[in-house]
Amino acid sequence: METEEKEIDELLENAQEAGDNIPSESGKVEDGVEKHKFFQKYKIKDIVFLAIITACTLVTGAIMPLLVNVPLFGIIQLGLGIQFSLFPVIGMMKVKKPGALLFQSIFISIFLVFMFPPMAMLILCAVIAEAVALLIFRGYKNDWACVLAGTLYMPLTIPFLFLYYRAFYTVTGSEKAAVSMFLGSGNVGLIIGISIAAVAVSFIGSIIGMVIARELRKAGKFKQ
């Protein structure tokens, strides 16, 4: 009798293990582990969360109108580097789907384009930053993929803004000197220094965002 009971128990255990690995209709296995897919559908709650995170980014980036008028190359990236990396990383770590940063950039650009039209370039920067991160990490399963995308995001606006001013500012005389100072075109060291500083600030913001997101995840606030 004991032998038969052991055999029955083993059969039940094997059946349970096999059942745990059967995918459900939603693309998830029954034990709650999501089946890996590179392209995933967005849910309404994903969009809502990204919109809320975007609102946090915009509120903390309220100094934007002041920075626009400061004639120093890279001042916008330095002033907004923390906010524009911290919150986007939180958004990407909650919504671990390709396009999470792009959605945030679209929401941000809708508001910033009225204050400073070139900031619409954030959309292009988001595409590039996400492409680099996804090519290296093959998705957002690794938290460092979010950090990489968040670090590249804001600094990528530097070369695009440089080209923008070169193309649209054609002033001469003393005004040309002022624009030159703003662009830093006459000082390669300044361009390199500011760019490195912008990347460093954005990296710090991304790390802070990752730490906050991990704590929220531990607290059970990031449930899918």
Backbone torsions as a table, in degrees:
resi	resn	phi	psi	omega
1	MET	NA	-41.9	-179.0
2	GLU	-62.7	-38.2	179.6
3	THR	-64.2	-42.6	179.3
4	GLU	-64.5	-39.8	178.7
5	GLU	-62.9	-40.9	179.2
6	LYS	-63.7	-41.1	179.8
7	GLU	-64.5	-40.8	178.1
8	ILE	-63.6	-42.0	178.9
9	ASP	-62.1	-41.4	179.8
10	GLU	-65.1	-40.5	177.7
11	LEU	-63.2	-40.9	178.7
12	LEU	-65.0	-40.7	179.2
13	GLU	-65.0	-43.9	179.1
14	ASN	-63.0	-39.5	179.5
15	ALA	-66.3	-38.0	179.9
16	GLN	-67.2	-42.1	178.8
17	GLU	-62.7	-40.5	179.6
18	ALA	-67.0	-37.9	179.9
19	GLY	-67.9	-32.5	-179.6
20	ASP	-67.0	-22.4	-177.2
21	ASN	-97.9	6.9	179.2
22	ILE	-85.7	121.6	-179.4
23	PRO	-66.6	144.6	175.8
24	SER	-87.6	177.5	-178.1
25	GLU	-65.1	-26.9	-177.5
26	SER	-82.8	1.9	179.7
27	GLY	88.6	14.5	179.5
28	LYS	-119.9	148.6	174.8
29	VAL	-81.3	160.2	-170.9
30	GLU	-67.3	-20.8	179.5
31	ASP	-82.8	5.0	173.6
32	GLY	95.9	-0.7	179.3
33	VAL	-84.4	122.6	-175.5
34	GLU	-74.2	135.2	176.1
35	LYS	-68.3	133.3	-173.9
36	HIS	-71.2	123.8	173.9
37	LYS	-137.9	135.1	-179.4
38	PHE	-71.3	-50.8	177.7
39	PHE	-98.2	120.6	-177.6
40	GLN	-124.1	148.5	179.7
41	LYS	-72.5	145.2	177.4
42	TYR	-90.1	138.6	175.5
43	LYS	-98.5	162.2	179.5
44	ILE	-57.8	-40.7	-178.0
45	LYS	-66.9	-27.5	175.7
46	ASP	-65.7	-47.2	-179.7
47	ILE	-63.6	-41.5	179.8
48	VAL	-62.6	-44.1	179.9
49	PHE	-63.0	-43.7	179.4
50	LEU	-64.4	-34.5	177.0
51	ALA	-66.6	-39.3	178.2
52	ILE	-65.8	-43.3	178.4
53	ILE	-62.8	-38.8	177.6
54	THR	-62.4	-40.1	178.1
55	ALA	-61.2	-40.8	177.4
56	CYS	-63.1	-41.0	178.6
57	THR	-61.7	-44.7	-177.8
58	LEU	-68.9	-40.1	-179.8
59	VAL	-64.5	-44.8	-179.6
60	THR	-75.0	-15.3	177.6
61	GLY	-99.4	28.2	-176.7
62	ALA	-67.8	-9.6	178.8
63	ILE	-80.1	-2.0	-177.8
64	MET	-50.4	-48.9	-178.3
65	PRO	-59.1	-30.3	179.2
66	LEU	-75.2	-39.3	-177.3
67	LEU	-67.4	-32.7	-177.2
68	VAL	-58.8	-32.0	-175.5
69	ASN	-93.5	4.2	178.2
70	VAL	-90.3	118.6	-175.5
71	PRO	-78.9	63.9	178.6
72	LEU	-136.2	125.3	-179.0
73	PHE	-59.5	128.5	176.2
74	GLY	82.2	4.9	-177.3
75	ILE	-64.1	-34.4	179.7
76	ILE	-64.6	-44.2	-179.0
77	GLN	-67.1	-36.8	178.8
78	LEU	-70.1	-40.8	-177.4
79	GLY	-72.5	-28.7	-176.4
80	LEU	-111.0	2.8	-176.1
81	GLY	-58.4	-43.2	-178.6
82	ILE	-65.0	-53.4	-176.7
83	GLN	-63.2	-40.4	-174.6
84	PHE	-85.5	13.0	171.4
85	SER	-125.3	-40.1	-178.7
86	LEU	-59.9	-56.7	-176.3
87	PHE	-70.1	-40.9	176.0
88	PRO	-59.2	-36.3	178.4
89	VAL	-65.3	-41.5	176.8
90	ILE	-60.2	-42.7	179.1
91	GLY	-61.9	-42.9	-179.3
92	MET	-70.2	-32.8	-179.7
93	MET	-76.1	-22.0	174.2
94	LYS	-84.9	-48.6	179.3
95	VAL	-101.9	84.0	-174.1
96	LYS	-80.3	64.4	-178.1
97	LYS	-136.0	141.0	175.9
98	PRO	-54.9	133.3	-179.1
99	GLY	102.9	-5.3	-179.1
100	ALA	-61.7	-42.4	178.5
101	LEU	-71.5	-35.0	179.1
102	LEU	-63.5	-43.8	178.1
103	PHE	-60.1	-43.0	179.1
104	GLN	-63.1	-39.1	-179.6
105	SER	-65.8	-38.0	178.2
106	ILE	-63.6	-45.5	178.8
107	PHE	-61.8	-43.4	-179.4
108	ILE	-64.7	-44.7	-176.8
109	SER	-63.7	-32.0	179.2
110	ILE	-57.0	-34.2	-179.2
111	PHE	-91.4	-44.4	-174.9
112	LEU	-71.7	-25.2	-177.0
113	VAL	-61.3	-26.1	179.4
114	PHE	-78.9	-27.6	178.5
115	MET	-87.4	-39.4	-176.1
116	PHE	-151.4	90.1	-174.0
117	PRO	-46.9	-39.1	-179.0
118	PRO	-60.2	-18.7	-178.6
119	MET	-68.5	-8.2	173.7
120	ALA	-64.3	-16.6	177.4
121	MET	-66.2	-11.6	177.5
122	LEU	-58.2	-30.3	179.5
123	ILE	-63.6	-45.6	178.4
124	LEU	-65.3	-39.8	178.7
125	CYS	-63.1	-37.6	178.9
126	ALA	-64.7	-41.1	179.4
127	VAL	-61.7	-45.2	-179.0
128	ILE	-66.7	-46.8	-178.4
129	ALA	-61.1	-43.9	179.4
130	GLU	-66.8	-40.1	-179.2
131	ALA	-61.2	-43.6	179.5
132	VAL	-63.7	-48.0	-178.2
133	ALA	-63.6	-42.3	-177.5
134	LEU	-72.4	-32.5	177.5
135	LEU	-67.9	-35.9	-178.4
136	ILE	-79.7	-45.2	-173.9
137	PHE	-101.6	-5.5	179.5
138	ARG	59.4	34.7	179.1
139	GLY	133.1	-177.6	-178.4
140	TYR	-103.4	16.6	178.2
141	LYS	-62.4	-35.3	176.3
142	ASN	-87.7	125.9	-177.8
143	ASP	-59.8	-27.7	-178.3
144	TRP	-70.6	-18.0	173.7
145	ALA	-65.9	-40.1	177.4
146	CYS	-65.6	-40.1	179.4
147	VAL	-63.9	-42.9	179.8
148	LEU	-62.4	-47.3	179.7
149	ALA	-62.7	-41.7	179.6
150	GLY	-66.4	-34.0	179.6
151	THR	-70.8	-39.1	-177.9
152	LEU	-78.2	-26.2	-170.0
153	TYR	-50.4	-64.6	-175.8
154	MET	-72.0	-44.0	179.1
155	PRO	-59.2	-26.1	179.3
156	LEU	-64.6	-18.5	178.7
157	THR	-72.7	-18.7	-177.2
158	ILE	-59.9	-55.0	180.0
159	PRO	-64.8	-33.8	-180.0
160	PHE	-68.8	-39.8	177.2
161	LEU	-68.0	-36.2	176.9
162	PHE	-59.3	-48.4	179.3
163	LEU	-64.6	-36.9	-179.8
164	TYR	-61.0	-49.8	-178.8
165	TYR	-68.1	-34.5	177.5
166	ARG	-63.6	-35.2	-175.8
167	ALA	-80.9	-34.3	-171.4
168	PHE	-107.3	-15.6	178.7
169	TYR	-100.4	112.1	-177.6
170	THR	-124.5	31.3	-178.5
171	VAL	-72.1	163.9	-179.3
172	THR	-128.7	177.2	175.5
173	GLY	67.4	-142.5	-177.6
174	SER	-63.7	-31.9	179.3
175	GLU	-65.6	-35.3	178.5
176	LYS	-63.5	-37.5	178.4
177	ALA	-63.7	-40.3	-179.9
178	ALA	-64.4	-44.4	179.6
179	VAL	-65.7	-37.9	179.0
180	SER	-61.9	-39.2	179.0
181	MET	-65.6	-41.0	-179.6
182	PHE	-63.3	-42.7	-178.6
183	LEU	-75.4	-29.3	-176.3
184	GLY	71.9	23.7	-176.3
185	SER	-67.3	-22.2	-179.4
186	GLY	-91.9	2.4	-176.9
187	ASN	-137.4	95.2	-178.4
188	VAL	-63.0	-37.0	179.5
189	GLY	-61.1	-38.9	178.8
190	LEU	-65.1	-43.3	179.6
191	ILE	-60.2	-47.2	-179.0
192	ILE	-65.0	-44.6	-178.2
193	GLY	-62.2	-47.0	-179.8
194	ILE	-65.3	-39.4	179.7
195	SER	-63.2	-44.2	178.6
196	ILE	-63.8	-41.6	179.3
197	ALA	-63.6	-40.2	179.3
198	ALA	-64.5	-40.3	178.0
199	VAL	-65.5	-41.6	-179.6
200	ALA	-63.3	-44.9	179.7
201	VAL	-63.6	-42.5	179.8
202	SER	-66.4	-35.2	177.9
203	PHE	-65.2	-42.3	178.1
204	ILE	-61.6	-44.7	178.4
205	GLY	-62.0	-38.9	179.8
206	SER	-65.6	-40.8	178.8
207	ILE	-64.1	-43.6	178.3
208	ILE	-61.6	-42.3	178.3
209	GLY	-61.3	-41.4	179.3
210	MET	-64.5	-42.2	179.4
211	VAL	-62.7	-45.3	179.6
212	ILE	-63.1	-43.9	-179.1
213	ALA	-63.4	-39.4	179.2
214	ARG	-65.8	-37.9	177.3
215	GLU	-66.8	-39.4	176.8
216	LEU	-65.0	-36.5	178.6
217	ARG	-66.0	-43.1	177.6
218	LYS	-62.0	-34.1	-179.3
219	ALA	-78.3	-2.8	178.7
220	GLY	81.0	19.9	-178.9
221	LYS	-88.4	-8.5	-177.2
222	PHE	-107.5	29.2	-179.6
223	LYS	-67.3	139.5	-178.6
224	GLN	-83.6	NA	NA
